[in-house]
């Protein structure tokens, strides 16, 4: 999943005005017309603009942003559940040296 907040260089709690300002700044910087002098720069600019426009399409629309945030949160929660907890994997450690019940000697 692409992180649109990173693409637009805004924090997760950014308001719509901040998102719009960042989009405009990045669009000016990476617009293909501003990078015509270098063919490689033009290709990079076109690719960056694709990502910037995609990110703004989602984050610039409050309803799409809400759905995207829920999806991001769901993926983060799913990943958290998949990774086993330390105590479930290794047992509990105490100051007396009990590391899951196994003999370390």
Buried (B, 14 or more C-beta within 10 A) or exposed (E): EEEBBEBBEBEEEBEEEBBBBBBEEBBEEBBBEEBEEEEEBBEBBEEBBEBBBEBBEBBBBEEEBEEBBEEBEEEEEEEEEEEEEEEEEEEEEEEEEEEEEEEEE
